[in-house]
């Protein structure tokens, strides 16, 4: 029974890592510092009109903020939904976003068609450390809790 509880907690935790939505705010200096791909006229992922981050410029606003990642799906910019837009219309929204930009993104651990990575020297390109530590810590905390409960009954 305890094994199934641990397995269920692990699966729930993994689900949240695979499909996370976040709100990001960036202060525009000399551009946002990232490129996008996708749109109704040039799908990046088959049967998906979404807009994705394809590249993050080193030392750009997005790079310095550190939260946006290559492969992130951008759901909205400054509250404007990016669903079913042509690529050039999405680009115009980004260009006219103003100095304070709010992005709503969805992150996936492994993009379906994965963007071309522009990793710098020394970057591993593997899973983020949090993708490994969070489920492991959740399992460890659950195991300790079960062990303590079991000892109390003895």
MDTraj code that builds the backbone (N, CA, C; nanometers):
import mdtraj as md
import numpy as np

residues = "UNK UNK UNK UNK UNK UNK UNK UNK UNK UNK UNK UNK UNK UNK UNK UNK UNK UNK UNK UNK UNK UNK UNK UNK UNK UNK UNK UNK UNK UNK UNK UNK UNK UNK UNK UNK UNK UNK UNK UNK UNK UNK UNK UNK UNK UNK UNK UNK UNK UNK UNK UNK UNK UNK UNK UNK UNK UNK UNK UNK UNK UNK UNK UNK UNK UNK UNK UNK UNK UNK UNK UNK UNK UNK UNK UNK UNK UNK UNK UNK UNK UNK UNK UNK UNK UNK UNK UNK UNK UNK UNK UNK UNK UNK UNK UNK UNK UNK UNK UNK UNK UNK UNK UNK UNK UNK UNK UNK UNK UNK UNK UNK UNK UNK UNK UNK UNK UNK UNK UNK UNK UNK UNK UNK UNK UNK UNK UNK UNK UNK UNK UNK UNK UNK UNK UNK UNK UNK UNK UNK UNK UNK UNK UNK UNK UNK UNK UNK UNK UNK UNK UNK UNK UNK".split()
xyz = np.array([
    [0.0826, -0.1190, 0.0000],
    [0.0000, 0.0000, 0.0000],
    [0.0874, 0.1259, 0.0000],
    [0.1909, 0.1273, 0.0839],
    [0.2770, 0.2448, 0.0914],
    [0.3516, 0.2664, -0.0399],
    [0.3879, 0.1561, -0.1041],
    [0.4566, 0.1672, -0.2319],
    [0.3689, 0.2394, -0.3339],
    [0.2402, 0.2046, -0.3368],
    [0.1481, 0.2676, -0.4320],
    [0.1280, 0.4156, -0.4012],
    [0.1277, 0.4508, -0.2730],
    [0.1167, 0.5911, -0.2350],
    [0.2388, 0.6686, -0.2839],
    [0.3566, 0.6112, -0.2641],
    [0.4790, 0.6747, -0.3114],
    [0.4787, 0.6886, -0.4634],
    [0.4348, 0.5849, -0.5321],
    [0.4295, 0.5879, -0.6769],
    [0.3320, 0.6949, -0.7257],
    [0.2168, 0.7050, -0.6608],
    [0.1185, 0.8062, -0.6966],
    [0.1743, 0.9465, -0.6762],
    [0.2408, 0.9706, -0.5644],
    [0.3000, 1.1018, -0.5386],
    [0.4074, 1.1352, -0.6424],
    [0.4861, 1.0361, -0.6801],
    [0.5897, 1.0575, -0.7804],
    [0.5273, 1.0954, -0.9150],
    [0.4206, 1.0253, -0.9542],
    [0.3551, 1.0528, -1.0824],
    [0.2923, 1.1919, -1.0817],
    [0.2283, 1.2304, -0.9712],
    [0.1684, 1.3634, -0.9609],
    [0.2763, 1.4699, -0.9719],
    [0.3875, 1.4499, -0.9016],
    [0.4975, 1.5462, -0.9052],
    [0.5563, 1.5564, -1.0456],
    [0.5731, 1.4444, -1.1127],
    [0.6274, 1.4429, -1.2476],
    [0.5339, 1.5148, -1.3438],
    [0.4018, 1.4987, -1.3263],
    [0.3050, 1.5683, -1.4116],
    [0.3236, 1.7191, -1.4020],
    [0.3432, 1.7707, -1.2812],
    [0.3593, 1.9142, -1.2652],
    [0.4904, 1.9632, -1.3263],
    [0.5932, 1.8802, -1.3280],
    [0.7188, 1.9195, -1.3913],
    [0.7074, 1.9178, -1.5426],
    [0.6299, 1.8233, -1.5968],
    [0.6193, 1.8090, -1.7410],
    [0.5382, 1.9228, -1.8019],
    [0.4371, 1.9715, -1.7325],
    [0.3516, 2.0745, -1.7895],
    [0.3321, 2.1865, -1.6877],
    [0.4322, 2.2732, -1.6750],
    [0.4255, 2.3859, -1.5820],
    [0.3897, 2.5118, -1.6573],
    [0.2990, 2.5884, -1.5999],
    [0.2696, 2.7196, -1.6559],
    [0.3233, 2.8224, -1.5585],
    [0.3857, 2.9250, -1.6127],
    [0.4457, 3.0288, -1.5300],
    [0.4159, 3.1645, -1.5892],
    [0.4188, 3.2641, -1.5024],
    [0.4105, 3.4032, -1.5456],
    [0.5500, 3.4628, -1.5287],
    [0.6024, 3.5242, -1.6323],
    [0.7335, 3.5869, -1.6276],
    [0.7189, 3.7341, -1.6603],
    [0.7953, 3.8157, -1.5942],
    [0.7993, 3.9583, -1.6262],
    [0.9421, 3.9959, -1.6614],
    [0.9587, 4.0632, -1.7735],
    [1.0903, 4.1054, -1.8191],
    [1.0890, 4.2561, -1.8409],
    [1.1985, 4.3199, -1.8073],
    [1.2143, 4.4624, -1.8349],
    [1.2929, 4.4745, -1.9631],
    [1.2337, 4.5390, -2.0608],
    [1.2941, 4.5541, -2.1924],
    [1.4040, 4.6589, -2.1881],
    [1.5204, 4.6217, -2.2352],
    [1.6301, 4.7176, -2.2484],
    [1.6581, 4.7351, -2.3970],
    [1.7298, 4.6451, -2.4556],
    [1.7550, 4.6475, -2.5994],
    [1.6970, 4.5208, -2.6606],
    [1.5680, 4.5045, -2.6536],
    [1.5014, 4.3845, -2.7031],
    [1.4852, 4.2829, -2.5925],
    [1.4009, 4.1862, -2.6186],
    [1.3733, 4.0830, -2.5185],
    [1.4857, 3.9806, -2.5103],
    [1.5602, 3.9650, -2.6165],
    [1.6745, 3.8750, -2.6127],
    [1.6417, 3.7302, -2.6406],
    [1.5358, 3.7051, -2.7177],
    [1.5076, 3.5674, -2.7584],
    [1.4336, 3.5673, -2.8910],
    [1.4426, 3.4542, -2.9615],
    [1.3728, 3.4355, -3.0885],
    [1.2568, 3.3404, -3.0681],
    [1.1556, 3.3554, -3.1537],
    [1.0399, 3.2667, -3.1471],
    [1.0210, 3.1945, -3.2795],
    [0.9531, 3.0820, -3.2728],
    [0.9139, 3.0046, -3.3903],
    [0.7692, 2.9637, -3.3707],
    [0.7053, 2.9232, -3.4797],
    [0.5688, 2.8739, -3.4714],
    [0.4687, 2.9737, -3.5260],
    [0.3422, 2.9376, -3.5152],
    [0.2323, 3.0174, -3.5674],
    [0.1509, 2.9347, -3.6650],
    [0.0362, 2.9884, -3.7054],
    [-0.0513, 2.9126, -3.7944],
    [0.0113, 2.8893, -3.9313],
    [0.0971, 2.9807, -3.9741],
    [0.1555, 2.9705, -4.1070],
    [0.2889, 2.8965, -4.1108],
    [0.3476, 2.8674, -3.9952],
    [0.4730, 2.7911, -3.9920],
    [0.4825, 2.7136, -3.8612],
    [0.4062, 2.6050, -3.8552],
    [0.4009, 2.5249, -3.7327],
    [0.5383, 2.4689, -3.6992],
    [0.5738, 2.4858, -3.5729],
    [0.7010, 2.4337, -3.5226],
    [0.6843, 2.2894, -3.4776],
    [0.5687, 2.2599, -3.4170],
    [0.5328, 2.1252, -3.3748],
    [0.4118, 2.0846, -3.4583],
    [0.4134, 1.9644, -3.5132],
    [0.3047, 1.9181, -3.5983],
    [0.1689, 1.9355, -3.5303],
    [0.0724, 1.9880, -3.6029],
    [-0.0644, 2.0103, -3.5552],
    [-0.0718, 2.1006, -3.4333],
    [0.0193, 2.1938, -3.4212],
    [0.0219, 2.2861, -3.3077],
    [0.0597, 2.4245, -3.3596],
    [-0.0306, 2.5206, -3.3449],
    [-0.0081, 2.6569, -3.3937],
    [0.0604, 2.7460, -3.2915],
    [0.1074, 2.6895, -3.1821],
    [0.1633, 2.7673, -3.0717],
    [0.2950, 2.8340, -3.1089],
    [0.3314, 2.9324, -3.0255],
    [0.4573, 3.0054, -3.0398],
    [0.5559, 2.9503, -2.9370],
    [0.6778, 2.9212, -2.9798],
    [0.7804, 2.8636, -2.8935],
    [0.9061, 2.9504, -2.8930],
    [0.9816, 2.9424, -2.7840],
    [1.1120, 3.0081, -2.7753],
    [1.2124, 2.9175, -2.8456],
    [1.2803, 2.9703, -2.9475],
    [1.3762, 2.8881, -3.0212],
    [1.5203, 2.9149, -2.9798],
    [1.5472, 3.0364, -2.9308],
    [1.6850, 3.0723, -2.8980],
    [1.6839, 3.1880, -2.8005],
    [1.7735, 3.1837, -2.7041],
    [1.7861, 3.2914, -2.6061],
    [1.9243, 3.3534, -2.6218],
    [1.9246, 3.4845, -2.6450],
    [2.0486, 3.5575, -2.6667],
    [2.1234, 3.5742, -2.5346],
    [2.2491, 3.5366, -2.5357],
    [2.3315, 3.5522, -2.4163],
    [2.3391, 3.7004, -2.3802],
    [2.3187, 3.7319, -2.2544],
    [2.3191, 3.8676, -2.2003],
    [2.1976, 3.9509, -2.2395],
    [2.0957, 3.8904, -2.3017],
    [1.9710, 3.9614, -2.3301],
    [1.8830, 3.9640, -2.2048],
    [1.7702, 4.0315, -2.2140],
    [1.6796, 4.0447, -2.0995],
    [1.6328, 3.9079, -2.0487],
    [1.5946, 3.8192, -2.1396],
    [1.5470, 3.6865, -2.0998],
    [1.6588, 3.6039, -2.0366],
    [1.7786, 3.6142, -2.0910],
    [1.8935, 3.5399, -2.0381],
    [1.9270, 3.5879, -1.8964],
    [1.9305, 3.7196, -1.8773],
    [1.9630, 3.7748, -1.7459],
    [1.8554, 3.7403, -1.6425],
    [1.7295, 3.7367, -1.6852],
    [1.6213, 3.6992, -1.5939],
    [1.6355, 3.5523, -1.5534],
    [1.6716, 3.4666, -1.6466],
    [1.7029, 3.3273, -1.6154],
    [1.5865, 3.2306, -1.6104],
    [1.4638, 3.2756, -1.6226],
    [1.3499, 3.1843, -1.6103],
    [1.3030, 3.1269, -1.7428],
    [1.3152, 3.2008, -1.8505],
    [1.2713, 3.1538, -1.9813],
    [1.3737, 3.0550, -2.0355],
    [1.3242, 2.9484, -2.0989],
    [1.4129, 2.8460, -2.1534],
    [1.3781, 2.8188, -2.2984],
    [1.4776, 2.7767, -2.3751],
    [1.4525, 2.7346, -2.5125],
    [1.3555, 2.6173, -2.5086],
    [1.2555, 2.6215, -2.5951],
    [1.1543, 2.5160, -2.5988],
    [1.0277, 2.5514, -2.5227],
    [1.0290, 2.6602, -2.4438],
    [0.9086, 2.7026, -2.3721],
    [0.8025, 2.7464, -2.4724],
    [0.6775, 2.7098, -2.4435],
    [0.5645, 2.7558, -2.5236],
    [0.5162, 2.8864, -2.4623],
    [0.5014, 2.9897, -2.5433],
    [0.4534, 3.1184, -2.4939],
    [0.3032, 3.1248, -2.5199],
    [0.2271, 3.1292, -2.4114],
    [0.0813, 3.1285, -2.4215],
    [0.0236, 3.2687, -2.4389],
    [0.0859, 3.3679, -2.3743],
    [0.0345, 3.5048, -2.3813],
    [0.1473, 3.6032, -2.3547],
    [0.1321, 3.7239, -2.4089],
    [0.2247, 3.8331, -2.3816],
    [0.1417, 3.9534, -2.3388],
    [0.1728, 4.0057, -2.2220],
    [0.0988, 4.1185, -2.1635],
    [-0.0518, 4.0926, -2.1636],
    [-0.0893, 3.9687, -2.1334],
    [-0.2304, 3.9315, -2.1244],
    [-0.2969, 3.8998, -2.2575],
    [-0.2257, 3.9159, -2.3685],
    [-0.2832, 3.8875, -2.5007],
    [-0.2497, 3.7441, -2.5401],
    [-0.3544, 3.6653, -2.5649],
    [-0.3398, 3.5251, -2.6018],
    [-0.2718, 3.5137, -2.7378],
    [-0.1756, 3.4216, -2.7492],
    [-0.1029, 3.4017, -2.8750],
    [-0.1602, 3.2866, -2.9581],
    [-0.2728, 3.2328, -2.9154],
    [-0.3312, 3.1176, -2.9834],
    [-0.3779, 3.1549, -3.1242],
    [-0.3454, 3.0698, -3.2191],
    [-0.3898, 3.0808, -3.3581],
    [-0.3503, 3.2121, -3.4259],
    [-0.2279, 3.2580, -3.4013],
    [-0.1747, 3.3762, -3.4697],
    [-0.0752, 3.3339, -3.5767],
    [-0.0668, 3.4132, -3.6821],
    [0.0416, 3.3920, -3.7781],
    [0.1721, 3.4328, -3.7101],
    [0.2817, 3.3792, -3.7591],
    [0.4120, 3.4076, -3.6990],
    [0.4409, 3.5576, -3.6983],
    [0.4206, 3.6236, -3.8096],
    [0.4521, 3.7664, -3.8172],
    [0.3641, 3.8493, -3.7235],
    [0.2378, 3.8048, -3.6994],
    [0.1507, 3.8769, -3.6058],
    [0.2020, 3.8614, -3.4622],
    [0.2517, 3.7423, -3.4304],
    [0.3100, 3.7203, -3.2973],
    [0.4356, 3.8065, -3.2808],
    [0.5182, 3.8120, -3.3844],
    [0.6388, 3.8944, -3.3786],
    [0.6014, 4.0407, -3.3540],
    [0.4981, 4.0896, -3.4192],
    [0.4540, 4.2284, -3.3998],
    [0.4099, 4.2532, -3.2559],
    [0.3403, 4.1556, -3.1964],
    [0.3007, 4.1704, -3.0554],
    [0.4229, 4.1844, -2.9661],
    [0.5263, 4.1073, -2.9939],
    [0.6490, 4.1160, -2.9144],
    [0.7186, 4.2496, -2.9371],
    [0.7233, 4.2943, -3.0608],
    [0.7901, 4.4208, -3.0909],
    [0.7192, 4.5404, -3.0284],
    [0.5876, 4.5331, -3.0151],
    [0.5087, 4.6440, -2.9617],
    [0.4694, 4.6228, -2.8155],
    [0.5398, 4.5369, -2.7462],
    [0.5018, 4.4990, -2.6098],
    [0.5302, 4.6074, -2.5068],
    [0.6167, 4.6996, -2.5351],
    [0.6503, 4.8038, -2.4381],
    [0.7744, 4.7665, -2.3583],
    [0.7973, 4.8428, -2.2522],
    [0.9194, 4.8238, -2.1732],
    [0.9058, 4.7179, -2.0645],
    [0.7865, 4.6976, -2.0136],
    [0.7641, 4.5930, -1.9137],
    [0.6805, 4.4848, -1.9796],
    [0.7365, 4.3658, -1.9933],
    [0.6722, 4.2577, -2.0666],
    [0.6385, 4.1433, -1.9716],
    [0.5139, 4.0998, -1.9760],
    [0.4691, 3.9866, -1.8951],
    [0.4386, 3.8705, -1.9891],
    [0.5018, 3.7570, -1.9649],
    [0.4816, 3.6383, -2.0483],
    [0.4154, 3.5292, -1.9674],
    [0.3213, 3.4611, -2.0278],
    [0.2641, 3.3399, -1.9686],
    [0.3186, 3.2255, -2.0525],
    [0.3907, 3.1346, -1.9875],
    [0.4576, 3.0274, -2.0615],
    [0.4150, 2.8915, -2.0099],
    [0.4408, 2.7905, -2.0911],
    [0.4226, 2.6513, -2.0504],
    [0.5518, 2.5790, -2.0816],
    [0.6040, 2.5117, -1.9824],
    [0.7321, 2.4428, -1.9979],
    [0.7084, 2.2924, -2.0051],
    [0.7819, 2.2280, -2.0937],
    [0.7807, 2.0822, -2.1020],
    [0.9230, 2.0328, -2.0864],
    [0.9383, 1.9188, -2.0232],
    [1.0728, 1.8652, -2.0031],
    [1.1404, 1.8327, -2.1344],
    [1.0672, 1.7705, -2.2262],
    [1.1253, 1.7337, -2.3544],
    [1.0324, 1.7812, -2.4646],
    [1.0672, 1.8922, -2.5315],
    [0.9841, 1.9400, -2.6415],
    [0.9698, 1.8315, -2.7470],
    [0.8518, 1.8261, -2.8116],
    [0.8241, 1.7206, -2.9088],
    [0.9247, 1.7206, -3.0230],
    [0.9486, 1.8346, -3.0817],
    [1.0455, 1.8423, -3.1906],
    [1.1691, 1.9183, -3.1489],
    [1.1812, 1.9492, -3.0226],
    [1.2951, 2.0178, -2.9644],
    [1.3565, 2.1270, -3.0490],
    [1.3726, 2.2442, -2.9916],
    [1.4363, 2.3512, -3.0665],
    [1.5843, 2.3224, -3.0871],
    [1.6391, 2.3832, -3.1889],
    [1.7827, 2.3714, -3.2101],
    [1.8495, 2.4424, -3.0948],
    [1.9345, 2.3729, -3.0248],
    [1.9965, 2.4295, -2.9057],
    [2.1204, 2.5080, -2.9413],
    [2.1347, 2.6234, -2.8775],
    [2.2544, 2.7054, -2.8932],
    [2.3233, 2.7107, -2.7578],
    [2.3689, 2.5966, -2.7098],
    [2.4300, 2.5881, -2.5782],
    [2.5669, 2.6540, -2.5800],
    [2.5978, 2.7212, -2.4709],
    [2.7300, 2.7817, -2.4578],
    [2.8312, 2.6783, -2.4132],
    [2.9541, 2.7200, -2.4014],
    [3.0583, 2.6288, -2.3571],
    [3.0316, 2.5851, -2.2144],
    [3.0454, 2.4557, -2.1893],
    [3.0286, 2.4037, -2.0548],
    [2.8845, 2.3731, -2.0183],
    [2.7863, 2.4033, -2.1046],
    [2.6476, 2.3692, -2.0758],
    [2.6253, 2.2239, -2.1124],
    [2.5592, 2.1506, -2.0227],
    [2.5400, 2.0086, -2.0470],
    [2.4247, 1.9818, -2.1414],
    [2.3216, 2.0672, -2.1406],
    [2.2078, 2.0451, -2.2273],
    [2.1148, 1.9373, -2.1754],
    [2.1399, 1.8826, -2.0578],
    [2.0556, 1.7784, -2.0007],
    [1.9371, 1.8359, -1.9257],
    [1.8736, 1.7497, -1.8477],
    [1.7599, 1.7930, -1.7676],
    [1.8053, 1.8922, -1.6618],
    [1.7200, 1.9895, -1.6297],
    [1.7542, 2.0801, -1.5206],
    [1.7653, 2.0022, -1.3898],
    [1.8500, 2.0491, -1.3024],
    [1.8719, 1.9817, -1.1751],
    [1.7414, 1.9677, -1.0975],
    [1.6547, 2.0661, -1.1044],
    [1.5274, 2.0616, -1.0327],
    [1.4400, 1.9463, -1.0802],
    [1.4500, 1.9094, -1.2075],
    [1.3692, 1.7996, -1.2605],
    [1.4088, 1.6668, -1.1976],
    [1.5274, 1.6589, -1.1440],
    [1.5736, 1.5375, -1.0780],
    [1.5533, 1.5475, -0.9271],
    [1.5870, 1.6631, -0.8711],
    [1.5807, 1.6791, -0.7262],
    [1.4396, 1.6840, -0.6703],
    [1.3483, 1.7538, -0.7360],
    [1.2136, 1.7709, -0.6809],
    [1.1422, 1.6376, -0.6621],
    [1.1353, 1.5502, -0.7652],
    [1.0703, 1.4203, -0.7409],
    [1.1443, 1.3372, -0.6362],
    [1.2776, 1.3432, -0.6378],
    [1.3552, 1.2666, -0.5396],
    [1.3299, 1.3136, -0.3977],
    [1.3269, 1.4448, -0.3783],
    [1.2985, 1.4989, -0.2451],
    [1.1561, 1.4678, -0.2018],
    [1.0619, 1.4716, -0.2953],
    [0.9234, 1.4382, -0.2618],
    [0.9133, 1.2919, -0.2170],
    [0.9828, 1.2041, -0.2874],
    [0.9824, 1.0629, -0.2484],
    [1.0488, 1.0426, -0.1120],
    [1.1612, 1.1091, -0.0905],
    [1.2316, 1.0951, 0.0367],
    [1.1465, 1.1469, 0.1520],
    [1.0825, 1.2623, 0.1341],
    [0.9977, 1.3188, 0.2400],
    [0.8803, 1.2265, 0.2694],
    [0.8208, 1.1694, 0.1668],
    [0.7092, 1.0767, 0.1863],
    [0.7551, 0.9513, 0.2590],
    [0.8708, 0.8991, 0.2221],
    [0.9229, 0.7794, 0.2874],
    [0.9508, 0.8057, 0.4353],
    [1.0080, 0.9207, 0.4685],
    [1.0344, 0.9553, 0.6086],
    [0.9035, 0.9674, 0.6852],
    [0.8035, 1.0312, 0.6253],
    [0.6740, 1.0477, 0.6908],
    [0.6097, 0.9121, 0.7187],
    [0.6146, 0.8209, 0.6212],
    [0.5578, 0.6863, 0.6388],
    [0.6340, 0.6107, 0.7469],
    [0.7664, 0.6221, 0.7471],
    [0.8469, 0.5547, 0.8483],
    [0.8128, 0.6046, 0.9881],
    [0.7993, 0.7353, 1.0044],
    [0.7642, 0.7921, 1.1354],
    [0.6262, 0.7480, 1.1802],
    [0.5303, 0.7460, 1.0885],
    [0.3949, 0.6998, 1.1223],
    [0.3963, 0.5527, 1.1634],
    [0.4771, 0.4729, 1.0934],
    [0.4855, 0.3303, 1.1223],
    [0.5470, 0.3087, 1.2610],
    [0.6492, 0.3839, 1.2960],
    [0.7147, 0.3716, 1.4266],
    [0.6221, 0.4151, 1.5393],
    [0.5358, 0.5129, 1.5157],
    [0.4421, 0.5591, 1.6184],
    [0.3429, 0.4487, 1.6550],
    [0.3095, 0.3643, 1.5599],
    [0.2123, 0.2568, 1.5856],
    [0.2728, 0.1421, 1.6633],
    [0.4054, 0.1345, 1.6693],
    [0.4708, 0.0236, 1.7386],
    [0.4737, 0.0440, 1.8867],
])
top = md.Topology()
chain = top.add_chain()
for i, resn in enumerate(residues, 1):
    res = top.add_residue(resn, chain, resSeq=i)
    for name in ("N", "CA", "C"):
        top.add_atom(name, md.element.get_by_symbol(name[0]), res)
traj = md.Trajectory(xyz[None], top)
